[in-house]
Amino acid sequence: MEQKINKQQFMRGLHDGVPIALGYFAVSFTFGMMAVSGGLSVWQATLISLTNLTSAGQFAGLDIMIACGSLWEMALTQLIINLRYSLMSFSLSQKLERNLAPWHRFAVAFGMTDEIFGVSASQPGRLNPFYNYGAMSVAVPGWTFGTLAGAIAGNIMPGFLASALSVAIYGMFLAVIIPPAKKHRAVQKVVVGAMAVSTLFACTPVLNKVSSGFVIIITTLAVAGMAAYFCPIEDGEEEDA
């Protein structure tokens, strides 16, 4: 009986993970192209995607590697950018079936992404880990093979075409930030503030010497901290959202 339930949950997760995998393929394709253009090999880029599963973290980490940044920059940048996954895992652990073996919890946490968290958290009742395994079994290959395809394409495409396609990632970021920015003034302020701080570091003679990794760290902490202090989300607003 338990095996039948696990199989049903796995197939449901598999079904829900297909659209996630398709979206991941498109984004990671761009990452693969940017990675090989920055000097990484096809297999290095693919291994990064297979073991990390984080779009923003990987793009930020790629910039640090290309700029020959320090390990401290890399560690702090990844900690700040990916800290939300720890919070998501803590939250989802309360929804998982009780008395699960620890390795189930570790496996679910490894495959935690924004999209997988979203579909998992929306499941009614207690969450069966095999639902996550089903979603992960298509989402992770979608992200990994997208990187592989992009890395291979980056090696064989003409330079001008690869450069043009690499702009797609900025379109994705715009698609992520514009809808909530139009809906919430606080998000607008965060976006404008992040742009202002980044421009300050890019144009100021002394500050433009700061490495890209620390610019990301400083910008994230400064803007997010000010937003949390000056524009806190009230309980009613959070429920409406």
C-alpha positions in Angstrom: 0.0 0.0 0.0 2.8 2.4 0.9 4.7 1.7 -2.3 1.5 2.4 -4.3 1.0 5.8 -2.6 4.7 6.7 -3.1 4.4 5.8 -6.8 1.3 7.9 -7.1 2.9 10.9 -5.4 6.0 10.5 -7.6 4.0 10.5 -10.8 2.1 13.6 -9.6 5.4 15.4 -8.9 6.7 14.2 -12.3 3.6 15.8 -13.9 4.0 19.1 -12.0 7.7 19.2 -12.6 7.5 19.2 -16.4 6.6 23.0 -16.8 9.4 23.8 -14.3 11.9 21.8 -16.3 11.0 23.6 -19.5 11.5 27.0 -17.9 14.8 25.8 -16.4 16.1 24.6 -19.7 15.6 28.0 -21.3 17.4 29.9 -18.5 20.2 27.4 -18.0 20.9 27.4 -21.7 21.9 31.0 -21.3 24.1 30.1 -18.3 25.9 27.5 -20.3 26.7 29.9 -23.1 27.9 32.5 -20.7 30.0 30.0 -18.8 32.0 28.8 -21.9 32.4 32.3 -23.1 33.9 33.2 -19.8 36.5 30.4 -20.1 34.9 27.4 -18.4 34.8 24.1 -20.2 31.5 22.4 -21.2 31.8 19.8 -18.4 32.7 22.4 -15.8 29.6 24.4 -16.6 27.4 21.3 -16.6 28.8 20.1 -13.2 28.1 23.5 -11.7 24.4 23.2 -12.7 24.1 19.6 -11.6 25.4 20.3 -8.1 24.0 23.8 -7.4 20.5 24.2 -8.9 20.4 28.0 -8.3 20.1 30.4 -11.1 21.0 33.7 -9.4 23.7 32.0 -7.3 25.3 30.5 -10.4 25.3 33.6 -12.5 26.7 35.6 -9.5 29.3 32.9 -8.9 30.2 32.8 -12.6 31.0 36.5 -12.5 33.3 36.0 -9.5 35.1 33.1 -11.2 35.7 35.1 -14.4 36.9 38.0 -12.3 39.2 35.7 -10.3 37.6 36.6 -7.1 38.5 35.1 -3.7 36.9 32.1 -2.1 35.6 34.4 0.6 33.7 36.5 -1.9 32.2 33.3 -3.4 31.2 31.9 -0.1 29.6 35.1 1.2 27.8 35.8 -2.1 26.4 32.3 -2.3 25.4 32.4 1.4 23.4 35.7 1.0 21.9 34.9 -2.4 20.9 31.3 -1.5 19.9 31.8 2.1 16.3 31.7 1.2 16.6 28.0 0.3 17.5 27.2 3.9 14.4 29.1 5.0 12.3 27.3 2.4 13.6 23.9 3.6 12.9 24.7 7.2 9.4 25.7 6.3 8.7 22.7 4.1 10.2 20.3 6.8 7.2 21.2 8.9 4.9 20.0 6.2 6.7 16.7 5.4 5.3 13.4 6.8 6.4 12.8 10.3 9.0 10.1 11.3 10.8 10.4 7.9 14.3 9.1 7.8 16.8 12.0 7.8 18.1 11.2 4.4 14.7 11.9 2.9 14.8 15.4 4.4 18.4 16.0 3.1 17.3 14.8 -0.4 14.3 17.1 -0.4 16.4 20.0 0.8 19.1 19.4 -1.9 16.4 19.8 -4.7 14.8 22.9 -3.1 14.3 25.7 -5.6 11.7 28.5 -5.7 9.5 26.7 -8.1 9.7 23.3 -6.4 9.0 24.9 -3.1 5.9 26.6 -4.6 4.3 23.4 -6.0 5.3 21.4 -2.9 3.9 23.9 -0.4 0.6 24.0 -2.3 0.0 20.3 -1.9 -2.9 19.5 0.5 -2.1 17.8 3.8 1.2 16.2 4.7 3.8 16.2 2.0 5.1 12.9 0.7 8.8 13.2 -0.2 8.3 11.2 -3.3 6.3 14.1 -4.7 9.4 16.1 -4.5 11.5 13.3 -6.0 9.1 13.3 -9.0 9.4 17.0 -9.5 13.2 16.9 -9.0 13.6 14.0 -11.5 12.5 16.3 -14.4 13.5 19.7 -13.0 17.1 18.9 -12.2 17.8 17.3 -15.7 16.0 20.2 -17.3 18.4 22.6 -15.6 21.5 20.5 -16.2 20.9 19.5 -19.8 19.9 23.1 -20.6 23.3 24.1 -19.4 25.0 21.4 -21.4 23.1 22.4 -24.5 24.0 26.0 -24.0 27.6 25.3 -23.4 27.9 23.2 -26.5 26.0 25.8 -28.6 28.3 28.5 -27.2 31.3 26.6 -28.6 30.0 26.1 -32.1 27.9 29.3 -32.6 29.3 32.4 -34.2 30.4 34.9 -31.5 27.9 37.6 -32.5 25.0 35.1 -32.2 26.2 33.7 -28.8 26.5 37.3 -27.5 23.0 38.2 -28.7 21.5 35.1 -27.1 23.3 35.8 -23.8 21.2 38.9 -23.4 18.2 36.6 -22.8 19.1 36.3 -19.1 18.5 40.0 -18.6 15.1 39.6 -20.2 14.3 36.9 -17.6 15.4 39.1 -14.7 13.1 41.9 -16.1 10.2 39.5 -16.4 10.8 38.5 -12.7 11.0 42.0 -11.2 8.6 44.1 -13.4 5.2 42.5 -12.4 5.7 42.7 -8.6 7.3 46.2 -9.0 4.2 47.4 -10.8 2.0 46.0 -8.0 4.0 47.0 -4.9 5.6 50.4 -4.3 8.1 48.8 -1.9 9.4 46.5 -4.6 9.8 49.5 -6.9 11.9 51.2 -4.3 14.0 48.1 -3.8 14.6 47.8 -7.6 15.5 51.5 -7.9 17.7 51.4 -4.8 19.6 48.3 -6.1 20.1 50.1 -9.4 21.3 53.2 -7.7 23.8 51.4 -5.4 25.1 49.3 -8.4 25.6 52.5 -10.5 27.4 54.2 -7.6 29.9 51.3 -7.4 30.3 51.3 -11.1 30.9 55.0 -11.6 32.6 56.2 -8.4 36.4 56.2 -8.9 37.3 54.5 -5.6 34.3 52.2 -5.4 34.7 50.9 -8.9 37.7 49.0 -7.6 35.5 46.8 -5.4 35.1 43.3 -6.9 31.8 42.2 -8.3 31.2 39.7 -5.6 31.4 42.2 -2.8 29.3 44.7 -4.8 26.5 42.0 -4.9 26.9 41.4 -1.1 26.9 45.1 -0.2 24.0 45.9 -2.5 21.9 43.0 -1.3 22.4 43.7 2.4 22.1 47.5 2.2 19.0 47.6 0.0 17.2 44.7 1.6 18.0 46.0 5.0 16.6 49.5 4.3 13.5 48.0 2.7 12.8 45.8 5.7 13.2 48.8 8.0 11.4 51.5 6.1 8.8 49.4 4.2 7.9 46.4 6.5 5.2 44.1 5.2 2.2 44.3 7.5 0.3 41.0 8.5 -2.7 41.9 6.4 -0.6 42.7 3.3 1.2 39.4 3.6 -2.0 37.5 3.7 -3.4 39.3 0.7 -0.2 38.6 -1.3 
